[in-house]
Amino acid sequence: MNVNTLKSMFFLKLPEDMTKKKLRKDILKIAWPSLVELILVQLCTVVDNMMVGKLGSSELASVAYCTQPKFLLLCTFIALNAGTTALIARFKGMDERGNAVNALRQSLLMSFFLSLIISVVGYVFSMDMVVFMGAESVSTIINGTYYMKIQMLGFVFNALSLCITAALRGIGKTKVSMYYNMSANIINVIFNYFLIYGNFGFPKMGVSGASLATVIGQTIACFAAFYTILKKGSYIHYRLKKAFSVDLKMIRRILNIGVPSMFEQFSLRFGLIIYALTVSSLGEKAFATHQICLNIMGLSFMNGQAFGISATSLIGQSLGKKRPDAAHAYAFLCRKYGMYISVLLGVVFVVFARPIMELFSDDEFIITTGVSLMIFLAINQPFQSSQLIISGALRGAGDTRIVAVSTLIGVMIIRPITSIFAVKYLGLWLQGAWAAVIIDQVVRCIIVFLRFGKGKWTEIKV
């Protein structure tokens, strides 16, 4: 363990030419638009579930059964985006604009062809995925299948939009992606109102309407994202005439960072699927309650993810400028600010547990059970925030392998095994499943902290 690096995690050492005010300004410039964007994206999912939840627990469960398969199919693109963000951030720090544009071009090219293939596969096997996740009643299977098929129709637009957002994060332009994702999410909610319930002359489509509204929002976000990079004033100005220009060397550089992230994402999703199967065995109402709590936890993730994005971008740029001292300072403050918010969120979850649950359901069983789980969400906050932010810092340095290892150990091994033992053998029901979440987060937090403390991430070449 590097003593100086370990000290930098708990004590701020200001670079000689930088003030705390400047560091804070740089961090918040990236973090607050990311936070707003991420919250709005998650709120859109929350609103979907609120609106679908009013149709009944079966309809809510049918959407829940699609969640993990959908994100499993997105794993490849989330992984590629990790490489795109880290590489473009490093090029930005080195002031190599041409390489930054080329990295975006190659990433979009890979995203386009891979998303085409995956969307077809996902469409064909939609029903199989819903059934595999534990859906049993005919209505739940039918609703889930239609929801998944519609999601696959908009999959390419979603993948391309995520790629451009990742590139913009690399150069620190998070405010731009915030604007187009915010607009898309507002449109999503509006069409939810139209299509789920059949308001203003629109057809009443129920669960399928919620899915179609999401796709409409994602498609609009994609076109807005392309408009952003097609403008001549953009730092990563994209030209359509060179869209299919292949650079294998640049692709390898992206994959060098992205492949460990891909391993991380697949470990994450497979682990979460096993975990979800364990919870779904408790029945549809229990699974619906679990899904509501996951949505609430998803909102709390935004804090760690926002400061993690800030850490990724600023650490990548700092290392590109050969300023590891600045990288350490940014990492410290990102974690500090994230910790403050995580403690506040924990208090909110405990104090306002029942009113929060009542936003999602009128079912007393779901509300009461959900309230009992909110204490687990509260305890989890500091570990979750620190893990996400330090992982973001390591990604910015290109050190994605240890993040993948932590996910493998935490989500693919510890969480499912602990939850199965707690639920099936100790009879702790949903409370046992959520205790497993806390144990997973604590382990991952320790692993990335130890890696960060060694300081080798400052020497990685991307």
Summary of the structure (lengths in Angstrom):
residues: 462
radius of gyration: 21.4
end to end distance: 23.2
largest distance: 66.5
contacts: 1792
relative contact order: 0.14
helix: 85%
strand: 0%
